[in-house]
Amino acid sequence: MAAQTEESDCAREQTKAEQDVDQVRQRAARDQQRLDSGAVTSPKDLENLQHEIASLAKRQGDLEDVVLEVMERRESAQERVNELTERVSSVQSKIDDATARRDAAYETLDGEAASATKEREVIAGSVPADLLKLYDKLREQQGGVGAARLYQRRCEGCRLELNITEVNDVKAAAPDTVLRCENCRRILVRTAESGI
């Protein structure tokens, strides 16, 4: 925006400077016409007219230098605008790409969540009501994890290893007994990798 404003300011300044040059050029042309026509006969008026034409020529040269300087600044500003426009376009392209990837990931996650919800509903239907109630209560208390796998004598919920007494209790318990970790109170899920 700043570069575009600078370029726009330079364009206005260039137009103004070119108008000033044109006015001086027209006045000099009129004076030269008067001089060439012979309408001015007084030597003093002729001298003043020649002096004014010389003065206008110098003024025109100075104004043309200003126009050139403004044109150079404007060209530099235009290059900067073009460079920044390309960079903005590149960044916008990256934003659009990232947004598309994010939206695709959301869509995938939404699909997975819907699938997991359906799967949970099916599984929850086969779990006894009191166990499901306990699980939901623990899940709420434990930040979303109500049951944890017992892996190599370690509760994967709290990451603490069971002591020998707890291990013996787990070994002695019937396969359908609901066991809980003594440390985090989550339901322990026994597998072949439990190390028991």
N, C-alpha and C positions, 0 to 999 in steps of 0.2 A: 504494500500500500504506500509506504514512504517512497519507494523507488518510482512508482507510478505517479505520485504527486510531484516528485522532483522533475520527472520527464514532462509532465503537463505544465509545470511552471516554466520550464525551459522553452517549451513550445510557444507559450504566451509571450515570453520575453523575446524569442526569435521573431515572432510576428510583429511585435511592437518595434523592434530594432529595424526590421525590413521596411516597415511603414515609414520610419524616420528617414532611412536612406532614400526611399522613393520620394518623399517630400523635398528633401534637399536636392535630389537629382532633377525633379520637375522645376524647382525654383531656379536652379543653375541653368537649365535649358531655356527657361523664359528670359532670364537675364542675357544669355548668350544670343538669343533671338533678337532682343532689343538692341544689343550691341551690333550684331550683324546687319540689322535692318537700316541702320543709319538714322534712326529716329532720335537718338541722343546726339546732340551736336556740341553741347557745352563741354570744354576740356575737363572741367572739374567733375561734371557728372560722368563723363567717360572714365575718368580715373577712379571715381568711386565705384562705378559699375565693374570695372576690371578688378579692383580690389575685392569687391563682394564675390565675384566669380571665383577668384583665387581662394578666398576664405571658404566659400561653399565647397570647393574641390577638396580642400583640406578636411573640412567637416565631414564630407562624404567618405573620404578615406578612413577617418577615425571611426565613423559609424559602421563601415563595412568590416573593419577589424573587430568591432563589437559583435557584429552578426556572426563572423567566423568563430569567435570565441564561444558564443552561445550555441552555435551549431555543434561544436566539438563537445561541449558539456551535455547537450541533448543526446548526441550519439552515444556518449558514455552512459547516460542514464537509460537510454533504450536498450543497450547491451545488458545493463544490470537488470532491467525489467525482464528481458528475455531469459536471462540466466535464472532469475528467481522464479519465473513462471514455470520453467522446466523443472526446477527443484520441487515446487509446489505440486506439479503434476505427478512427479515421481513419488513423492510422499503420499499423495492422494491415492495413487495406484496401490501402494503398499497398504494403506489403510483399508482400501476396498478389498484387497486380497485377504488381509487379516480378518476383516469383518465377515467375509464369505466363509473362511475356515472356522471362525468362531460359531457362526450360525449352523454350519454343518455339524460341528462338534456338539452344539446344543441339541440339534435334532437327533443325533446318535444317542446322546445321554438321555434325552426324553424317551426314546424308544427303549433303551435299556432299563430305564426306571419303570416304564409301563410293564415291560416283560417281567422284571423282578417283582413288581407289585402283584401281578397275576400269579406268578410262581409262589410267592409268599402266601397269598390267599388260599391256594390249593394245599400247600403244606400245613398252614395254620389250621385248616379244616380237619386234618388228621391228628393234630396234637391235642392232648387232653386240656380242657378249659382251664383248670387250676395251674397247669404248667405254663400255658400260654400267658395267663395273667401274671405269673411270677416273672416270666421272661420280659414281658412288656414293661413291668415295673422296674426291673433291673436295667433294662435298656434306657429308660428315661433317666434313671439315677446315674448311669455310667457313661453318659455322653454318646448314646446310640449303640453301645455294644453290651448286650445282656448275657451273652454266652461266649465262652472262649475255648479254643482247642487246648487240650492237654498234650503238649509235645515235648518228648524227652524229659518228662517229669517237671515241666515248666508250664505254668499258666500263661498263655499268650495274651491274656487280657492285661495282667499287671506285670508280666515278664519276670515273675519271681518263681524260683524253684521250690517245689513242695518239700517239706522236711520228711524224715523217715516215717514218722507217725502218720502223716497225711497220705504218704505213698501206700503204707500198709492198709489204711482205711479204704483207699481207692481199690486196692487189690481184693480186699475182702467183700466189697460191695457187689451186689447183684448187677447184671448188665443193664437192667431197666431202672436202677436206682438213680434218682437225680442227685448229683454231687455238686457241691459248690466250693469255690476257692476260699480258703480261710482268710486270705489277705484282701482280695477285692470283692468277694462275695458273688462273683459271676458264676453262672452255671458252667460246669466243666464238661466239655464234650470229649469223650474218650475215643481214640482211634487206634489203629495198629501201630502208629508211631508214638504212642503215649509213653513208651518206655516202662511200662508196668508189667 
